[in-house]
Amino acid sequence: MAAWVSLYAPIVAKLAGSDVPLAMLLGHIQVESGGRPDDHTSLDERGLMQIHPGTSKQMGFDHNRMFEPAYSIWAGVEMFRRMADRLQKDFPSLFPVRSEFFWRMVRFEFAIGSGASRQILRALQAQGLQLRSWPQFVNALHQDRASLLHLTKHDPVKWATNVDKVFAAGDRLIRRVVVVGSGGVVFVLAAAAAVYFYFRSRKETA
């Protein structure tokens, strides 16, 4: 199990509540920063959540505090909540409910950028595609990879793969913490994980 999980996962689970997927958040931290609160990039993306200074400015965050673990986690969860609200508002017919497909699209937007993400969704909708699942969306990206790359100047398949990596890492971390963790970490994460897997199983059998 990643060493950072016992330190920060209870904070993530508490702030995520029941509305933001725990697997996405834990996987995001693992992939983006490896759980290192002092991590930063050449673009000045900082902390556990690797938030860009432009995002901090746009959302009113204190970028100087992004190396503080609790603040970075709070800002990251808040960022994803706001992104989710905006995505559902902009595409209500595409995302009537906040399914796993919806949250993967939220994370895709983080990876590729909101402008590019919206360009891609509108381009696929203009083709008459009725997007209903993440695999269907990814398949469309593969089929139109060249044209979407030309449109957005970003490789959509690359960033879709990043999303899959994040969710897979998060799933692994949740399962390992519930099995091998101890004390309060197990109590907090086991409850969050139970909610997560319950709703996931309901979606898979629907």
Helices and strands as residue ranges (DSSP letters): H 4-16, H 22-32, H 53-59, G 63-65, H 69-90, H 100-112, H 114-126, H 134-143, H 145-152, H 156-180, H 183-205
